[in-house]
Amino acid sequence: MITVDSSVWIDYFNGLTTPQTDLLDELLDKSSHELVLLDLVLMEVTRGFRYDRELATAQRILACMPVMDAGGHALALEAAEHFRALRRVGITVRGAVDLMVGAWCIANEVALLHSDRDFVGMAEHRGLSVWTGF
């Protein structure tokens, strides 16, 4: 199972070509891996569209995936612990949503495709699995 962070989805919907958007293309086109969408990522991605037509196109693509709840009491506490543990080694995760996404992936043993430096420390020090390709 794989999930994709908003950092990649936003680049994808903006038409940017990056190694991560190329991997996302492969996942959408021909992957045998289950691709899931986190509710927080859905919110981050869809809030940024200016035009209804672009939003509708994105919603059609995103609707093909199951949406998972990325929150809850226990996960919020786990995310806070990841933050504190990373701070102890000199790493500050800037975004609360990134903490929740990372904590969800760690807790559920789901690989994350991202292009956001906030996840680097979580991968190096907290066991976050990063999707790097087939």
A tleap script that builds the chain and sets N, CA, C and O, in Angstrom:
source leaprc.protein.ff14SB
mol = sequence {
  NMET ILE THR VAL ASP SER SER VAL TRP ILE
  ASP TYR PHE ASN GLY LEU THR THR PRO GLN
  THR ASP LEU LEU ASP GLU LEU LEU ASP LYS
  SER SER HIE GLU LEU VAL LEU LEU ASP LEU
  VAL LEU MET GLU VAL THR ARG GLY PHE ARG
  TYR ASP ARG GLU LEU ALA THR ALA GLN ARG
  ILE LEU ALA CYS MET PRO VAL MET ASP ALA
  GLY GLY HIE ALA LEU ALA LEU GLU ALA ALA
  GLU HIE PHE ARG ALA LEU ARG ARG VAL GLY
  ILE THR VAL ARG GLY ALA VAL ASP LEU MET
  VAL GLY ALA TRP CYS ILE ALA ASN GLU VAL
  ALA LEU LEU HIE SER ASP ARG ASP PHE VAL
  GLY MET ALA GLU HIE ARG GLY LEU SER VAL
  TRP THR GLY CPHE
}
set mol.1.N position { 0.845 -1.179 0.000 }
set mol.1.CA position { 0.000 0.000 0.000 }
set mol.1.C position { 0.891 1.244 0.000 }
set mol.1.O position { 1.935 1.280 0.651 }
set mol.2.N position { 0.462 2.241 -0.731 }
set mol.2.CA position { 1.227 3.486 -0.890 }
set mol.2.C position { 0.263 4.664 -0.758 }
set mol.2.O position { -0.889 4.587 -1.185 }
set mol.3.N position { 0.742 5.740 -0.171 }
set mol.3.CA position { 0.005 6.991 -0.197 }
set mol.3.C position { 0.942 8.092 -0.710 }
set mol.3.O position { 2.165 7.957 -0.672 }
set mol.4.N position { 0.349 9.157 -1.179 }
set mol.4.CA position { 1.098 10.241 -1.818 }
set mol.4.C position { 0.808 11.536 -1.061 }
set mol.4.O position { -0.346 11.876 -0.798 }
set mol.5.N position { 1.861 12.235 -0.725 }
set mol.5.CA position { 1.737 13.502 -0.010 }
set mol.5.C position { 1.249 14.606 -0.951 }
set mol.5.O position { 1.396 14.520 -2.170 }
set mol.6.N position { 0.678 15.619 -0.362 }
set mol.6.CA position { 0.186 16.767 -1.140 }
set mol.6.C position { 1.298 17.434 -1.934 }
set mol.6.O position { 1.034 18.008 -2.990 }
set mol.7.N position { 2.539 17.375 -1.452 }
set mol.7.CA position { 3.652 17.998 -2.178 }
set mol.7.C position { 3.780 17.425 -3.589 }
set mol.7.O position { 4.127 18.149 -4.522 }
set mol.8.N position { 3.508 16.153 -3.747 }
set mol.8.CA position { 3.583 15.513 -5.061 }
set mol.8.C position { 2.307 15.767 -5.853 }
set mol.8.O position { 2.370 16.090 -7.039 }
set mol.9.N position { 1.153 15.626 -5.212 }
set mol.9.CA position { -0.110 15.868 -5.910 }
set mol.9.C position { -0.173 17.290 -6.467 }
set mol.9.O position { -0.618 17.497 -7.596 }
set mol.10.N position { 0.266 18.256 -5.687 }
set mol.10.CA position { 0.205 19.655 -6.131 }
set mol.10.C position { 1.093 19.858 -7.354 }
set mol.10.O position { 0.681 20.491 -8.327 }
set mol.11.N position { 2.305 19.324 -7.305 }
set mol.11.CA position { 3.173 19.402 -8.489 }
set mol.11.C position { 2.523 18.702 -9.681 }
set mol.11.O position { 2.569 19.206 -10.803 }
set mol.12.N position { 1.929 17.560 -9.438 }
set mol.12.CA position { 1.279 16.778 -10.496 }
set mol.12.C position { 0.162 17.584 -11.161 }
set mol.12.O position { 0.107 17.680 -12.387 }
set mol.13.N position { -0.712 18.152 -10.360 }
set mol.13.CA position { -1.837 18.918 -10.905 }
set mol.13.C position { -1.400 20.256 -11.502 }
set mol.13.O position { -2.132 20.846 -12.296 }
set mol.14.N position { -0.226 20.734 -11.130 }
set mol.14.CA position { 0.317 21.945 -11.743 }
set mol.14.C position { 1.120 21.648 -13.005 }
set mol.14.O position { 1.670 22.560 -13.623 }
set mol.15.N position { 1.188 20.392 -13.383 }
set mol.15.CA position { 1.865 20.005 -14.614 }
set mol.15.C position { 3.380 19.970 -14.525 }
set mol.15.O position { 4.056 19.961 -15.553 }
set mol.16.N position { 3.925 19.952 -13.317 }
set mol.16.CA position { 5.375 19.896 -13.153 }
set mol.16.C position { 5.864 18.459 -13.345 }
set mol.16.O position { 5.210 17.508 -12.918 }
set mol.17.N position { 7.000 18.319 -13.980 }
set mol.17.CA position { 7.616 17.008 -14.149 }
set mol.17.C position { 8.785 16.901 -13.185 }
set mol.17.O position { 9.771 17.630 -13.291 }
set mol.18.N position { 8.654 15.977 -12.243 }
set mol.18.CA position { 9.692 15.703 -11.257 }
set mol.18.C position { 9.810 14.187 -11.153 }
set mol.18.O position { 8.941 13.467 -11.644 }
set mol.19.N position { 10.861 13.698 -10.531 }
set mol.19.CA position { 10.925 12.247 -10.325 }
set mol.19.C position { 9.702 11.710 -9.573 }
set mol.19.O position { 9.235 10.603 -9.842 }
set mol.20.N position { 9.194 12.502 -8.636 }
set mol.20.CA position { 8.035 12.064 -7.855 }
set mol.20.C position { 6.755 12.076 -8.687 }
set mol.20.O position { 5.940 11.163 -8.561 }
set mol.21.N position { 6.559 13.087 -9.532 }
set mol.21.CA position { 5.350 13.088 -10.364 }
set mol.21.C position { 5.424 11.984 -11.410 }
set mol.21.O position { 4.396 11.427 -11.795 }
set mol.22.N position { 6.627 11.662 -11.875 }
set mol.22.CA position { 6.778 10.532 -12.790 }
set mol.22.C position { 6.378 9.226 -12.098 }
set mol.22.O position { 5.700 8.386 -12.690 }
set mol.23.N position { 6.803 9.061 -10.839 }
set mol.23.CA position { 6.414 7.877 -10.087 }
set mol.23.C position { 4.908 7.840 -9.858 }
set mol.23.O position { 4.291 6.777 -9.935 }
set mol.24.N position { 4.320 8.992 -9.579 }
set mol.24.CA position { 2.869 9.052 -9.401 }
set mol.24.C position { 2.158 8.652 -10.688 }
set mol.24.O position { 1.177 7.909 -10.646 }
set mol.25.N position { 2.637 9.131 -11.823 }
set mol.25.CA position { 2.078 8.716 -13.121 }
set mol.25.C position { 2.086 7.196 -13.254 }
set mol.25.O position { 1.094 6.592 -13.663 }
set mol.26.N position { 3.217 6.588 -12.906 }
set mol.26.CA position { 3.323 5.129 -12.991 }
set mol.26.C position { 2.337 4.450 -12.048 }
set mol.26.O position { 1.702 3.460 -12.411 }
set mol.27.N position { 2.212 4.984 -10.845 }
set mol.27.CA position { 1.269 4.406 -9.882 }
set mol.27.C position { -0.163 4.486 -10.391 }
set mol.27.O position { -0.932 3.536 -10.240 }
set mol.28.N position { -0.520 5.610 -10.989 }
set mol.28.CA position { -1.878 5.800 -11.487 }
set mol.28.C position { -2.153 4.951 -12.726 }
set mol.28.O position { -3.272 4.477 -12.921 }
set mol.29.N position { -1.131 4.758 -13.564 }
set mol.29.CA position { -1.319 4.066 -14.839 }
set mol.29.C position { -1.277 2.551 -14.746 }
set mol.29.O position { -2.133 1.870 -15.311 }
set mol.30.N position { -0.299 2.023 -14.046 }
set mol.30.CA position { -0.092 0.582 -14.172 }
set mol.30.C position { 0.368 -0.102 -12.901 }
set mol.30.O position { 1.047 -1.127 -12.961 }
set mol.31.N position { 0.025 0.424 -11.804 }
set mol.31.CA position { 0.521 -0.155 -10.560 }
set mol.31.C position { -0.384 -1.276 -10.066 }
set mol.31.O position { -1.609 -1.211 -10.173 }
set mol.32.N position { 0.251 -2.292 -9.528 }
set mol.32.CA position { -0.494 -3.336 -8.835 }
set mol.32.C position { -0.573 -3.024 -7.343 }
set mol.32.O position { -1.186 -3.766 -6.576 }
set mol.33.N position { 0.057 -1.912 -6.938 }
set mol.33.CA position { 0.016 -1.492 -5.542 }
set mol.33.C position { -1.271 -0.728 -5.277 }
set mol.33.O position { -1.749 0.030 -6.122 }
set mol.34.N position { -1.822 -0.941 -4.091 }
set mol.34.CA position { -3.007 -0.186 -3.717 }
set mol.34.C position { -2.586 1.230 -3.339 }
set mol.34.O position { -1.717 1.425 -2.490 }
set mol.35.N position { -3.198 2.191 -3.966 }
set mol.35.CA position { -2.931 3.598 -3.709 }
set mol.35.C position { -4.082 4.149 -2.878 }
set mol.35.O position { -5.241 4.078 -3.286 }
set mol.36.N position { -3.755 4.698 -1.709 }
set mol.36.CA position { -4.775 5.275 -0.834 }
set mol.36.C position { -4.503 6.757 -0.656 }
set mol.36.O position { -3.373 7.218 -0.810 }
set mol.37.N position { -5.545 7.489 -0.332 }
set mol.37.CA position { -5.480 8.931 -0.156 }
set mol.37.C position { -5.863 9.250 1.284 }
set mol.37.O position { -6.873 8.755 1.786 }
set mol.38.N position { -5.067 10.066 1.942 }
set mol.38.CA position { -5.403 10.481 3.297 }
set mol.38.C position { -6.299 11.712 3.264 }
set mol.38.O position { -6.127 12.592 2.420 }
set mol.39.N position { -7.246 11.768 4.178 }
set mol.39.CA position { -8.196 12.876 4.207 }
set mol.39.C position { -7.502 14.229 4.333 }
set mol.39.O position { -7.933 15.203 3.716 }
set mol.40.N position { -6.431 14.300 5.125 }
set mol.40.CA position { -5.710 15.565 5.275 }
set mol.40.C position { -5.029 15.980 3.980 }
set mol.40.O position { -4.959 17.168 3.666 }
set mol.41.N position { -4.530 15.014 3.232 }
set mol.41.CA position { -3.906 15.301 1.943 }
set mol.41.C position { -4.977 15.759 0.951 }
set mol.41.O position { -4.754 16.694 0.183 }
set mol.42.N position { -6.126 15.105 0.969 }
set mol.42.CA position { -7.239 15.521 0.108 }
set mol.42.C position { -7.600 16.983 0.357 }
set mol.42.O position { -7.822 17.743 -0.585 }
set mol.43.N position { -7.658 17.367 1.619 }
set mol.43.CA position { -7.963 18.756 1.961 }
set mol.43.C position { -6.880 19.697 1.454 }
set mol.43.O position { -7.181 20.726 0.849 }
set mol.44.N position { -5.614 19.346 1.702 }
set mol.44.CA position { -4.513 20.222 1.269 }
set mol.44.C position { -4.491 20.405 -0.240 }
set mol.44.O position { -4.254 21.507 -0.734 }
set mol.45.N position { -4.736 19.333 -0.964 }
set mol.45.CA position { -4.672 19.400 -2.427 }
set mol.45.C position { -5.839 20.192 -2.989 }
set mol.45.O position { -5.640 21.080 -3.818 }
set mol.46.N position { -7.048 19.887 -2.554 }
set mol.46.CA position { -8.222 20.512 -3.181 }
set mol.46.C position { -8.445 21.956 -2.760 }
set mol.46.O position { -9.136 22.695 -3.462 }
set mol.47.N position { -7.884 22.375 -1.644 }
set mol.47.CA position { -8.100 23.763 -1.212 }
set mol.47.C position { -7.392 24.774 -2.111 }
set mol.47.O position { -7.751 25.952 -2.120 }
set mol.48.N position { -6.393 24.326 -2.862 }
set mol.48.CA position { -5.580 25.260 -3.629 }
set mol.48.C position { -6.056 25.572 -5.038 }
set mol.48.O position { -5.469 26.419 -5.711 }
set mol.49.N position { -7.102 24.909 -5.496 }
set mol.49.CA position { -7.551 25.149 -6.870 }
set mol.49.C position { -8.334 26.451 -6.965 }
set mol.49.O position { -9.228 26.712 -6.161 }
set mol.50.N position { -7.986 27.261 -7.957 }
set mol.50.CA position { -8.700 28.516 -8.184 }
set mol.50.C position { -9.927 28.322 -9.059 }
set mol.50.O position { -10.938 29.006 -8.898 }
set mol.51.N position { -9.825 27.373 -9.992 }
set mol.51.CA position { -10.870 27.225 -11.001 }
set mol.51.C position { -11.623 25.915 -10.818 }
set mol.51.O position { -11.034 24.858 -10.592 }
set mol.52.N position { -12.952 26.018 -10.923 }
set mol.52.CA position { -13.809 24.855 -10.714 }
set mol.52.C position { -13.504 23.729 -11.693 }
set mol.52.O position { -13.587 22.557 -11.328 }
set mol.53.N position { -13.158 24.062 -12.912 }
set mol.53.CA position { -12.875 23.028 -13.917 }
set mol.53.C position { -11.651 22.198 -13.508 }
set mol.53.O position { -11.666 20.971 -13.603 }
set mol.54.N position { -10.595 22.881 -13.051 }
set mol.54.CA position { -9.394 22.166 -12.603 }
set mol.54.C position { -9.690 21.327 -11.364 }
set mol.54.O position { -9.211 20.200 -11.243 }
set mol.55.N position { -10.471 21.875 -10.456 }
set mol.55.CA position { -10.856 21.134 -9.256 }
set mol.55.C position { -11.643 19.886 -9.635 }
set mol.55.O position { -11.397 18.811 -9.086 }
set mol.56.N position { -12.574 20.011 -10.551 }
set mol.56.CA position { -13.383 18.864 -10.976 }
set mol.56.C position { -12.517 17.766 -11.590 }
set mol.56.O position { -12.743 16.581 -11.344 }
set mol.57.N position { -11.539 18.155 -12.379 }
set mol.57.CA position { -10.620 17.174 -12.969 }
set mol.57.C position { -9.838 16.455 -11.871 }
set mol.57.O position { -9.714 15.231 -11.889 }
set mol.58.N position { -9.320 17.212 -10.933 }
set mol.58.CA position { -8.569 16.617 -9.822 }
set mol.58.C position { -9.464 15.695 -9.001 }
set mol.58.O position { -9.038 14.609 -8.610 }
set mol.59.N position { -10.689 16.115 -8.739 }
set mol.59.CA position { -11.594 15.303 -7.937 }
set mol.59.C position { -11.919 13.977 -8.633 }
set mol.59.O position { -12.090 12.957 -7.966 }
set mol.60.N position { -12.005 13.985 -9.955 }
set mol.60.CA position { -12.243 12.730 -10.692 }
set mol.60.C position { -11.076 11.767 -10.503 }
set mol.60.O position { -11.281 10.567 -10.318 }
set mol.61.N position { -9.866 12.286 -10.549 }
set mol.61.CA position { -8.687 11.433 -10.358 }
set mol.61.C position { -8.619 10.932 -8.920 }
set mol.61.O position { -8.388 9.748 -8.678 }
set mol.62.N position { -8.818 11.822 -7.987 }
set mol.62.CA position { -8.711 11.463 -6.579 }
set mol.62.C position { -9.839 10.541 -6.118 }
set mol.62.O position { -9.662 9.770 -5.175 }
set mol.63.N position { -10.981 10.614 -6.766 }
set mol.63.CA position { -12.132 9.790 -6.385 }
set mol.63.C position { -11.904 8.307 -6.652 }
set mol.63.O position { -12.650 7.467 -6.149 }
set mol.64.N position { -10.890 7.980 -7.433 }
set mol.64.CA position { -10.596 6.578 -7.751 }
set mol.64.C position { -9.913 5.849 -6.600 }
set mol.64.O position { -9.743 4.631 -6.654 }
set mol.65.N position { -9.524 6.573 -5.572 }
set mol.65.CA position { -8.786 5.977 -4.460 }
set mol.65.C position { -9.615 5.969 -3.187 }
set mol.65.O position { -10.418 6.873 -2.955 }
set mol.66.N position { -9.421 4.943 -2.362 }
set mol.66.CA position { -10.065 4.990 -1.050 }
set mol.66.C position { -9.440 6.096 -0.202 }
set mol.66.O position { -8.230 6.319 -0.245 }
set mol.67.N position { -10.275 6.776 0.560 }
set mol.67.CA position { -9.806 7.850 1.438 }
set mol.67.C position { -9.773 7.318 2.867 }
set mol.67.O position { -10.755 6.775 3.372 }
set mol.68.N position { -8.622 7.489 3.500 }
set mol.68.CA position { -8.420 7.009 4.866 }
set mol.68.C position { -8.371 8.194 5.827 }
set mol.68.O position { -7.844 9.256 5.495 }
set mol.69.N position { -8.927 7.998 7.017 }
set mol.69.CA position { -8.840 9.008 8.068 }
set mol.69.C position { -7.434 9.010 8.636 }
set mol.69.O position { -6.919 7.965 9.031 }
set mol.70.N position { -6.817 10.168 8.677 }
set mol.70.CA position { -5.437 10.268 9.141 }
set mol.70.C position { -5.335 10.827 10.541 }
set mol.70.O position { -4.250 11.226 10.965 }
set mol.71.N position { -6.422 10.865 11.262 }
set mol.71.CA position { -6.382 11.516 12.558 }
set mol.71.C position { -6.769 10.600 13.694 }
set mol.71.O position { -6.622 9.380 13.623 }
set mol.72.N position { -7.255 11.208 14.718 }
set mol.72.CA position { -7.659 10.474 15.912 }
set mol.72.C position { -6.736 10.757 17.076 }
set mol.72.O position { -5.614 11.236 16.914 }
set mol.73.N position { -7.240 10.451 18.239 }
set mol.73.CA position { -6.551 10.732 19.502 }
set mol.73.C position { -5.183 10.057 19.568 }
set mol.73.O position { -4.177 10.725 19.806 }
set mol.74.N position { -5.135 8.760 19.364 }
set mol.74.CA position { -3.875 8.011 19.494 }
set mol.74.C position { -2.841 8.482 18.470 }
set mol.74.O position { -1.662 8.636 18.790 }
set mol.75.N position { -3.294 8.706 17.247 }
set mol.75.CA position { -2.349 9.130 16.215 }
set mol.75.C position { -1.838 10.548 16.477 }
set mol.75.O position { -0.679 10.855 16.195 }
set mol.76.N position { -2.697 11.404 17.014 }
set mol.76.CA position { -2.247 12.757 17.357 }
set mol.76.C position { -1.131 12.700 18.398 }
set mol.76.O position { -0.164 13.457 18.315 }
set mol.77.N position { -1.260 11.814 19.366 }
set mol.77.CA position { -0.217 11.665 20.381 }
set mol.77.C position { 1.052 11.068 19.786 }
set mol.77.O position { 2.156 11.464 20.159 }
set mol.78.N position { 0.904 10.119 18.864 }
set mol.78.CA position { 2.078 9.552 18.186 }
set mol.78.C position { 2.796 10.620 17.359 }
set mol.78.O position { 4.025 10.697 17.365 }
set mol.79.N position { 2.027 11.436 16.653 }
set mol.79.CA position { 2.624 12.500 15.846 }
set mol.79.C position { 3.400 13.473 16.732 }
set mol.79.O position { 4.499 13.900 16.382 }
set mol.80.N position { 2.823 13.816 17.874 }
set mol.80.CA position { 3.507 14.716 18.809 }
set mol.80.C position { 4.800 14.080 19.315 }
set mol.80.O position { 5.806 14.768 19.480 }
set mol.81.N position { 4.777 12.775 19.561 }
set mol.81.CA position { 5.994 12.090 20.014 }
set mol.81.C position { 7.053 12.080 18.918 }
set mol.81.O position { 8.237 12.259 19.203 }
set mol.82.N position { 6.640 11.871 17.663 }
set mol.82.CA position { 7.595 11.947 16.552 }
set mol.82.C position { 8.234 13.340 16.511 }
set mol.82.O position { 9.444 13.466 16.325 }
set mol.83.N position { 7.424 14.370 16.682 }
set mol.83.CA position { 7.932 15.741 16.679 }
set mol.83.C position { 8.982 15.923 17.767 }
set mol.83.O position { 10.072 16.433 17.510 }
set mol.84.N position { 8.642 15.498 18.996 }
set mol.84.CA position { 9.565 15.678 20.123 }
set mol.84.C position { 10.855 14.880 19.921 }
set mol.84.O position { 11.946 15.369 20.214 }
set mol.85.N position { 10.724 13.662 19.424 }
set mol.85.CA position { 11.910 12.824 19.204 }
set mol.85.C position { 12.813 13.438 18.133 }
set mol.85.O position { 14.037 13.422 18.263 }
set mol.86.N position { 12.219 13.965 17.099 }
set mol.86.CA position { 13.016 14.599 16.044 }
set mol.86.C position { 13.674 15.883 16.546 }
set mol.86.O position { 14.818 16.173 16.197 }
set mol.87.N position { 12.967 16.638 17.347 }
set mol.87.CA position { 13.559 17.860 17.919 }
set mol.87.C position { 14.785 17.538 18.757 }
set mol.87.O position { 15.752 18.299 18.775 }
set mol.88.N position { 14.740 16.401 19.455 }
set mol.88.CA position { 15.881 16.003 20.296 }
set mol.88.C position { 17.138 15.748 19.466 }
set mol.88.O position { 18.251 15.854 19.979 }
set mol.89.N position { 16.965 15.410 18.182 }
set mol.89.CA position { 18.132 15.189 17.316 }
set mol.89.C position { 18.361 16.371 16.378 }
set mol.89.O position { 19.114 16.270 15.410 }
set mol.90.N position { 17.699 17.496 16.676 }
set mol.90.CA position { 17.951 18.720 15.929 }
set mol.90.C position { 17.130 18.903 14.663 }
set mol.90.O position { 17.473 19.734 13.823 }
set mol.91.N position { 16.053 18.144 14.511 }
set mol.91.CA position { 15.206 18.250 13.318 }
set mol.91.C position { 13.849 18.794 13.724 }
set mol.91.O position { 13.222 18.283 14.652 }
set mol.92.N position { 13.392 19.834 13.026 }
set mol.92.CA position { 12.078 20.399 13.284 }
set mol.92.C position { 11.190 20.180 12.070 }
set mol.92.O position { 11.483 20.662 10.976 }
set mol.93.N position { 10.102 19.448 12.274 }
set mol.93.CA position { 9.111 19.267 11.223 }
set mol.93.C position { 8.226 20.508 11.252 }
set mol.93.O position { 7.636 20.839 12.281 }
set mol.94.N position { 8.142 21.190 10.111 }
set mol.94.CA position { 7.466 22.492 10.054 }
set mol.94.C position { 5.945 22.389 10.036 }
set mol.94.O position { 5.267 23.294 10.522 }
set mol.95.N position { 5.398 21.316 9.491 }
set mol.95.CA position { 3.953 21.258 9.300 }
set mol.95.C position { 3.258 20.205 10.145 }
set mol.95.O position { 3.677 19.048 10.177 }
set mol.96.N position { 2.203 20.604 10.825 }
set mol.96.CA position { 1.428 19.658 11.633 }
set mol.96.C position { 0.778 18.588 10.755 }
set mol.96.O position { 0.694 17.425 11.150 }
set mol.97.N position { 0.321 18.978 9.571 }
set mol.97.CA position { -0.275 17.995 8.670 }
set mol.97.C position { 0.780 16.973 8.258 }
set mol.97.O position { 0.486 15.779 8.192 }
set mol.98.N position { 1.999 17.422 7.982 }
set mol.98.CA position { 3.070 16.489 7.635 }
set mol.98.C position { 3.333 15.511 8.779 }
set mol.98.O position { 3.567 14.326 8.538 }
set mol.99.N position { 3.299 15.988 9.998 }
set mol.99.CA position { 3.476 15.101 11.149 }
set mol.99.C position { 2.390 14.039 11.190 }
set mol.99.O position { 2.674 12.867 11.438 }
set mol.100.N position { 1.155 14.439 10.951 }
set mol.100.CA position { 0.049 13.480 10.972 }
set mol.100.C position { 0.164 12.484 9.823 }
set mol.100.O position { -0.063 11.290 10.016 }
set mol.101.N position { 0.513 12.960 8.638 }
set mol.101.CA position { 0.673 12.069 7.489 }
set mol.101.C position { 1.792 11.067 7.768 }
set mol.101.O position { 1.618 9.866 7.564 }
set mol.102.N position { 2.927 11.557 8.230 }
set mol.102.CA position { 4.039 10.668 8.538 }
set mol.102.C position { 3.698 9.669 9.630 }
set mol.102.O position { 4.017 8.486 9.517 }
set mol.103.N position { 3.055 10.142 10.681 }
set mol.103.CA position { 2.671 9.256 11.787 }
set mol.103.C position { 1.698 8.183 11.307 }
set mol.103.O position { 1.804 7.023 11.706 }
set mol.104.N position { 0.750 8.567 10.453 }
set mol.104.CA position { -0.198 7.590 9.915 }
set mol.104.C position { 0.532 6.524 9.098 }
set mol.104.O position { 0.265 5.330 9.233 }
set mol.105.N position { 1.448 6.971 8.256 }
set mol.105.CA position { 2.206 6.022 7.427 }
set mol.105.C position { 3.029 5.072 8.283 }
set mol.105.O position { 3.069 3.871 8.015 }
set mol.106.N position { 3.687 5.598 9.313 }
set mol.106.CA position { 4.491 4.758 10.201 }
set mol.106.C position { 3.598 3.755 10.922 }
set mol.106.O position { 3.892 2.561 10.953 }
set mol.107.N position { 2.513 4.244 11.498 }
set mol.107.CA position { 1.616 3.377 12.275 }
set mol.107.C position { 0.970 2.287 11.411 }
set mol.107.O position { 0.717 1.183 11.891 }
set mol.108.N position { 0.708 2.594 10.157 }
set mol.108.CA position { 0.014 1.648 9.275 }
set mol.108.C position { 0.954 0.927 8.309 }
set mol.108.O position { 0.512 0.158 7.456 }
set mol.109.N position { 2.250 1.184 8.455 }
set mol.109.CA position { 3.271 0.564 7.608 }
set mol.109.C position { 2.961 0.754 6.120 }
set mol.109.O position { 2.976 -0.190 5.329 }
set mol.110.N position { 2.680 2.011 5.775 }
set mol.110.CA position { 2.361 2.392 4.405 }
set mol.110.C position { 3.491 3.276 3.878 }
set mol.110.O position { 3.939 4.196 4.561 }
set mol.111.N position { 3.944 2.989 2.662 }
set mol.111.CA position { 5.002 3.785 2.049 }
set mol.111.C position { 4.439 5.129 1.593 }
set mol.111.O position { 3.281 5.224 1.188 }
set mol.112.N position { 5.266 6.156 1.664 }
set mol.112.CA position { 4.870 7.510 1.297 }
set mol.112.C position { 5.707 7.998 0.120 }
set mol.112.O position { 6.935 7.919 0.139 }
set mol.113.N position { 5.032 8.499 -0.893 }
set mol.113.CA position { 5.688 9.198 -1.995 }
set mol.113.C position { 5.573 10.684 -1.687 }
set mol.113.O position { 4.469 11.205 -1.530 }
set mol.114.N position { 6.705 11.363 -1.599 }
set mol.114.CA position { 6.686 12.777 -1.211 }
set mol.114.C position { 7.809 13.535 -1.889 }
set mol.114.O position { 8.726 12.942 -2.457 }
set mol.115.N position { 7.724 14.856 -1.822 }
set mol.115.CA position { 8.835 15.733 -2.220 }
set mol.115.C position { 8.941 16.882 -1.220 }
set mol.115.O position { 9.089 18.043 -1.602 }
set mol.116.N position { 8.862 16.544 0.054 }
set mol.116.CA position { 8.835 17.524 1.134 }
set mol.116.C position { 9.910 17.167 2.158 }
set mol.116.O position { 9.934 16.050 2.674 }
set mol.117.N position { 10.784 18.105 2.445 }
set mol.117.CA position { 11.901 17.826 3.355 }
set mol.117.C position { 11.458 17.476 4.770 }
set mol.117.O position { 12.238 16.903 5.530 }
set mol.118.N position { 10.232 17.805 5.138 }
set mol.118.CA position { 9.752 17.458 6.473 }
set mol.118.C position { 9.736 15.953 6.711 }
set mol.118.O position { 9.791 15.511 7.859 }
set mol.119.N position { 9.662 15.170 5.657 }
set mol.119.CA position { 9.594 13.722 5.815 }
set mol.119.C position { 10.971 13.061 5.872 }
set mol.119.O position { 11.077 11.892 6.243 }
set mol.120.N position { 12.007 13.781 5.514 }
set mol.120.CA position { 13.350 13.195 5.475 }
set mol.120.C position { 13.778 12.716 6.864 }
set mol.120.O position { 14.254 11.591 7.020 }
set mol.121.N position { 13.609 13.562 7.853 }
set mol.121.CA position { 13.968 13.181 9.218 }
set mol.121.C position { 13.113 12.040 9.743 }
set mol.121.O position { 13.595 11.185 10.486 }
set mol.122.N position { 11.851 12.030 9.358 }
set mol.122.CA position { 10.982 10.937 9.795 }
set mol.122.C position { 11.439 9.613 9.185 }
set mol.122.O position { 11.343 8.564 9.821 }
set mol.123.N position { 11.930 9.667 7.966 }
set mol.123.CA position { 12.439 8.452 7.324 }
set mol.123.C position { 13.754 8.016 7.972 }
set mol.123.O position { 13.964 6.827 8.213 }
set mol.124.N position { 14.623 8.960 8.250 }
set mol.124.CA position { 15.938 8.634 8.804 }
set mol.124.C position { 15.887 8.190 10.267 }
set mol.124.O position { 16.662 7.331 10.687 }
set mol.125.N position { 14.969 8.781 11.040 }
set mol.125.CA position { 14.994 8.560 12.483 }
set mol.125.C position { 13.750 7.914 13.075 }
set mol.125.O position { 13.783 7.470 14.222 }
set mol.126.N position { 12.648 7.850 12.321 }
set mol.126.CA position { 11.406 7.367 12.922 }
set mol.126.C position { 10.783 6.177 12.186 }
set mol.126.O position { 9.711 5.708 12.569 }
set mol.127.N position { 11.434 5.695 11.149 }
set mol.127.CA position { 10.938 4.485 10.482 }
set mol.127.C position { 9.938 4.709 9.370 }
set mol.127.O position { 9.279 3.763 8.937 }
set mol.128.N position { 9.807 5.935 8.897 }
set mol.128.CA position { 8.907 6.201 7.777 }
set mol.128.C position { 9.456 5.535 6.518 }
set mol.128.O position { 10.625 5.709 6.172 }
set mol.129.N position { 8.610 4.779 5.843 }
set mol.129.CA position { 8.994 4.128 4.591 }
set mol.129.C position { 8.664 5.068 3.432 }
set mol.129.O position { 7.527 5.517 3.288 }
set mol.130.N position { 9.668 5.357 2.612 }
set mol.130.CA position { 9.490 6.275 1.482 }
set mol.130.C position { 9.425 5.468 0.193 }
set mol.130.O position { 10.285 4.622 -0.053 }
set mol.131.N position { 8.418 5.722 -0.628 }
set mol.131.CA position { 8.270 5.048 -1.916 }
set mol.131.C position { 9.236 5.670 -2.911 }
set mol.131.O position { 9.193 6.874 -3.165 }
set mol.132.N position { 10.103 4.843 -3.467 }
set mol.132.CA position { 11.094 5.335 -4.419 }
set mol.132.C position { 10.966 4.692 -5.795 }
set mol.132.O position { 11.779 4.954 -6.681 }
set mol.133.N position { 9.971 3.871 -5.973 }
set mol.133.CA position { 9.745 3.304 -7.298 }
set mol.133.C position { 9.570 1.814 -7.287 }
set mol.133.O position { 9.671 1.145 -6.258 }
set mol.134.N position { 9.306 1.326 -8.459 }
set mol.134.CA position { 9.012 -0.088 -8.651 }
set mol.134.C position { 10.248 -0.944 -8.614 }
set mol.134.O position { 10.160 -2.163 -8.762 }
savepdb mol mol.pdb
quit
